[in-house]
Amino acid sequence: MASEQLELIREAAVYVKSRTKLVPEVGVILGTGLGDFANALQVDTVIPYADIPHWPSSTVESHAGELHVGMLAGRRVAVMKGRVHYYEGYSMRQVSFPVRVLKALGCGTLIVTNACGGMNPNMPAGTIVVTQDHINLMGDNPLRGDNDEELGVRFPDMSEPYSRALIALAEQVARDEKIPLQRGVFVAVAGPNLETPAEYRFLRGIGADVVGMSLVPENLVAVHGGMRVLAFNVVTDACLPDALHPVDIAAVLAVAARTAPSLQRLLAGVLARLDEAKPQD
């Protein structure tokens, strides 16, 4: 007998399938200020989150709240234009629910984008950082509670949370396209407040380069479900504790918008050459 969680996932997937005959192979999640990427799709259908059973709706103004299904760079993709966050009051299972549905629709690969704060002085605003690893300081985990073996194993291995083959491909595409790209460690915090100077020092001290309020719940569920994950972070503000200034949200969105064309080229290049991303030993 299927668990309640699995039943909810199936209901959502059935609804999405009723709106499109396209079977997506790649899921893409677009973060703060990066939603314009969805405009590059050859769209088959656009579904408001509010129409999908059990799918959480974003309360953040810069997240449109739409699932776009279509073709991009020769790939069948399902693009989430906006996401929900733990700080909005959703449970971790609700935050990561869309990833479960993307997997149920047929997506074996998940590509995530985020706006983030940069704590590494070599990663100023406007830097694109590919996540090589993460630290979870959100205080919760979407895999807590009963485990449904149909969704994944009880204790998923996290020795390769972000696909090394996909990271290598992204770096090759970046070189070919002459797009600056750095590797970094992402630390996830609950939010919604930004960090104090002392907290930035602590986060940098434990090995993090960038900080944000998303990505990790989605990654954990994707890895649990056997998906390969690639994540790009756009540094939208410098978080250097000895030179800290109040964050201007308009400025954050402006940096994301300026960086979006390069990120779009990078994503399209990765999708076009996805078959080159062979597992590494």
For each residue, the residues with C-beta under 8 A, 3 or more apart:
1:
2: 6 7 10 148 150
3: 6 7 146 148 150
4: 7 8
5: 8 9 93 100 146 148 151
6: 2 3 9 10 148 150 151
7: 2 3 4 10 11
8: 4 5 11 12 53 54 97
9: 5 6 12 13 97 100 101 104 151
10: 2 6 7 13 14 104
11: 7 8 14 15 53 54
12: 8 9 15 16 52 53 54 55 97 101 104
13: 9 10 16 17 101 104 105
14: 10 11 17 18
15: 11 12 18 19 51 52 53
16: 12 13 19 20 47 52 67 69 78 101 105
17: 13 14 20 105
18: 14 15
19: 15 16 45 47 69
20: 16 17 44 45 69
21: 44
22: 44 45 69 70 71 76
23: 76 105 106
24: 27 69 76 77 78 102 105 106 107
25: 75 76 77 106 107 108 109
26: 75 76 77 78 107 108 109 110 111 271 274
27: 24 77 78 79 80 99 102 103 105 107 109 110 111 227
28: 37 77 78 79 80 110 111 112 113 267
29: 80 83 98 99 110 111 112 113 218
30: 34 35 37 38 79 80 81 82 83 113
31: 34 83 112 113 114 115 214 234
32: 60 62 63 114 115 236 252 253 256
33: 62 115 234 236 252 253 255 256 257 260
34: 30 31 37 113 115 234 256 260 263
35: 30 38 62 63 64 81 82
36: 39 257 260 264
37: 28 30 34 40 79 113 260 263 264 267
38: 30 35 41 64 66 68 79 81
39: 36
40: 37 72 264 268
41: 38 68 70 71 72 77 79
42: 70 71 72
43: 46 68 69 70
44: 20 21 22 69 70 71
45: 19 20 22 68 69 70
46: 43 66 67 68 69
47: 16 19 51 52 66 67 69
48: 51 52 65 66 67
49: 52 55 56 57 58 65 66 67 82
50: 55 57 65
51: 15 47 48
52: 12 15 16 47 48 49 55 67 101
53: 8 11 12 15
54: 8 11 12 97
55: 12 49 50 52 67 97 98 101
56: 49 84 90 94 95 97 98
57: 49 50 65 84
58: 49 63 64 65 82 83 84 85 88
59: 84 88
60: 32 63 82 84 85 88
61:
62: 32 33 35 82 253
63: 32 35 58 60 81 82 83 84
64: 35 38 58 81 82
65: 48 49 50 57 58 81 82
66: 38 46 47 48 49 80 81 82
67: 16 46 47 48 49 52 55 78 79 80 81 98
68: 38 41 43 45 46 78 79 81
69: 16 19 20 22 24 43 44 45 46 47 76 77 78 79
70: 22 41 42 43 44 45 76 77 79
71: 22 41 42 44 74 75 76 77
72: 40 41 42 75 77 79 268 271
73: 268 269 271 272
74: 71 271 272
75: 25 26 71 72 271 272 274
76: 22 23 24 25 26 69 70 71
77: 24 25 26 27 28 41 69 70 71 72 271
78: 16 24 26 27 28 67 68 69 102 105 107
79: 27 28 30 37 38 41 67 68 69 70 72
80: 27 28 29 30 66 67 83 98 102
81: 30 35 38 63 64 65 66 67 68
82: 30 35 49 58 60 62 63 64 65 66
83: 29 30 31 58 63 80 95 98 214 218
84: 56 57 58 59 60 63 88 90 94 95
85: 58 60 88 90 95 191 192 213 214
86: 90 92 95 138 140 190 191 213 214 217
87: 190 191 192 213
88: 58 59 60 84 85
89:
90: 56 84 85 86 94 95
91: 94 95
92: 86 95 96 138 140 141 142 144 217
93: 5 96 97 142 145
94: 56 84 90 91 97
95: 56 83 84 85 86 90 91 92 142 217 218
96: 92 93 99 100 142 217 218 220 221
97: 8 9 12 54 55 56 93 94 100 101
98: 29 55 56 67 80 83 101 102 218
99: 27 29 96 102 103 110 218 221 222 225 227
100: 5 9 96 97 103 104 151 221 225
101: 9 12 13 16 52 55 97 98 104 105
102: 24 27 78 80 98 99 105 107 110
103: 27 99 100 107 108 222 225 226 227
104: 9 10 12 13 100 101
105: 13 16 17 23 24 27 78 101 102
106: 23 24 25
107: 24 25 26 27 78 102 103 110 227
108: 25 26 103 226 227 228
109: 25 26 27 166 227 228 229 230 274
110: 26 27 28 29 99 102 107 218 219 222 227 228 229 230
111: 26 27 28 29 229 230 231 232 267 270 271
112: 28 29 31 215 218 219 229 230 231 232
113: 28 29 30 31 34 37 231 232 233 234 263 267
114: 31 32 186 212 214 215 231 232 233 234
115: 31 32 33 34 212 233 234 236 252 256
116: 129 186 210 211 212 233 234 235 236
117: 194 195 200 210 211 212 235 236 237 238 239
118: 123 124 125 127 129 209 210 235 237 238 239
119: 123 200 203 204 208 209 210 211 239 240
120: 123 184 204 209 210
121: 124 238 240
122: 182
123: 118 119 120 127 129 182 184 209 210 235
124: 118 121 127 235 238
125: 118 235 236 237 238 255
126: 234 235 255 258 259
127: 118 123 124 180 182 234 235
128: 174 179 180 181 182 232 233 234 235 259 262 263 266
129: 116 118 123 181 182 183 184 186 209 210 232 233 234 235
130: 162 167 170 171 181 182 183 184 230 231 232 233
131: 134 162 183 184 185 186 215 231 232 233
132: 162 167 183 184 185
133: 161 162 185 186
134: 131 161 162 185 186 187 188 215 216 219
135: 185 186 187 188 206 207 208
136: 141 188 216 220
137: 187 188 189 190 203
138: 86 92 141 188 189 190 216 217
139: 190
140: 86 92 144 190
141: 92 136 138 144 217 220
142: 92 93 95 96 217 220 221
143: 147 152 156 220 221 224
144: 92 140 141
145: 93
146: 3 5
147: 143 151 152 153 154
148: 2 3 5 6 151 152
149: 152 153 154
150: 2 3 6
151: 5 6 9 100 147 148 224 225
152: 143 147 148 149 156 224 225 226
153: 147 149 156 224
154: 147 149
155:
156: 143 152 153 220 223 224
157: 160
158: 161 223
159:
160: 157 163 164
161: 133 134 158 219 223 229
162: 130 131 132 133 134 166 167 219 229 230 231
163: 160 166 167 228 229 230 277
164: 160 167 168 280
165: 168 169 228 277 278 279 280
166: 109 162 163 169 170 228 229 230 270 277
167: 130 132 162 163 164 170 171 183 230
168: 164 165 171 172 277 280
169: 165 166 172 173 270 273 274 276 277
170: 130 166 167 173 174 181 230 232 266 270
171: 130 167 168 174 175 181 183
172: 168 169 175 176 273 276
173: 169 170 176 177 179 266 269 270 273
174: 128 170 171 177 178 179 180 181 266
175: 171 172 178
176: 172 173 269
177: 173 174 265 266 269
178: 174 175
179: 128 173 174 262 265 266
180: 127 128 174
181: 128 129 130 170 171 174 266
182: 122 123 127 128 129 130
183: 129 130 131 132 167 171
184: 120 123 129 130 131 132 209 210 233
185: 131 132 133 134 135 207 208 209 210
186: 114 116 129 131 133 134 135 208 209 210 211 212 215 216 231 233
187: 134 135 137 203 206 208 210 211 212
188: 134 135 136 137 138 211 212 213 214 215 216 217
189: 137 138 195 203 211 212 213
190: 86 87 137 138 139 140 213
191: 85 86 87 194 213
192: 85 87 213
193:
194: 117 191 239 247
195: 117 189 199 200 203 211 239
196: 199 200
197: 200 201 241 242 244
198: 201 202 241
199: 195 196 202 203
200: 117 119 195 196 197 203 204 211 239 240 241 244
201: 197 198 204 205 241
202: 198 199 205 206
203: 119 137 187 189 195 199 200 206 208 211
204: 119 120 200 201 208 209 241
205: 201 202
206: 135 187 202 203
207: 135 185
208: 119 135 185 186 187 203 204 211
209: 118 119 120 123 129 184 185 186 204
210: 116 117 118 119 120 123 129 184 185 186 187 233 235
211: 116 117 119 186 187 188 189 195 200 203 208 239
212: 114 115 116 117 186 187 188 189 215 233
213: 85 86 87 188 189 190 191 192
214: 31 83 85 86 114 188 217 218
215: 112 114 131 134 186 188 212 218 219 231 233
216: 134 136 138 186 188 219 220
217: 86 92 95 96 138 141 142 188 214 220 221
218: 29 83 95 96 98 99 110 112 214 215 221 222
219: 110 112 134 161 162 215 216 222 223 229 231
220: 96 136 141 142 143 156 216 217 223 224
221: 96 99 100 142 143 217 218 224 225
222: 99 103 110 218 219 225 227 229
223: 156 158 161 219 220 226 227 229
224: 143 151 152 153 156 220 221
225: 99 100 103 151 152 221 222
226: 103 108 152 223
227: 27 99 103 107 108 109 110 222 223
228: 108 109 110 163 165 166 277
229: 109 110 111 112 161 162 163 166 219 222 223
230: 109 110 111 112 130 162 163 166 167 170 270
231: 111 112 113 114 130 131 162 186 215 219
232: 111 112 113 114 128 129 130 131 170 263 266 267
233: 113 114 115 116 128 129 130 131 184 186 210 212 215
234: 31 33 34 113 114 115 116 126 127 128 129 255 256 259 263
235: 116 117 118 123 124 125 126 127 128 129 210 238 255
236: 32 33 115 116 117 125 251 252 253 255 256
237: 117 118 125 247 251 252 255
238: 117 118 121 124 125 235 243
239: 117 118 119 194 195 200 211 244
240: 119 121 200 243 244
241: 197 198 200 201 204 244
242: 197
243: 238 240
244: 197 200 239 240 241
245:
246:
247: 194 237 251 252
248: 251 252
249: 252 253
250: 253 254
251: 236 237 247 248 254 255
252: 32 33 115 236 237 247 248 249 255 256
253: 32 33 62 236 249 250 256 257
254: 250 251 257 258
255: 33 125 126 234 235 236 237 251 252 258 259
256: 32 33 34 115 234 236 252 253 259 260
257: 33 36 253 254 260
258: 126 254 255
259: 126 128 234 255 256 262 263
260: 33 34 36 37 256 257 263 264
261: 264 265
262: 128 179 259 265 266
263: 34 37 113 128 232 234 259 260 266 267
264: 36 37 40 260 261 267 268
265: 177 179 261 262 268 269
266: 128 170 173 174 177 179 181 232 262 263 269 270
267: 28 37 111 113 232 263 264 270 271
268: 40 72 73 264 265 271 272
269: 73 173 176 177 265 266 272 273
270: 111 166 169 170 173 230 266 267 273 274
271: 26 72 73 74 75 77 111 267 268 274
272: 73 74 75 268 269
273: 169 172 173 269 270 276 277
274: 26 75 109 169 270 271 277
275:
276: 169 172 273
277: 163 165 166 168 169 228 273 274
278: 165
279: 165
280: 164 165 168
281:
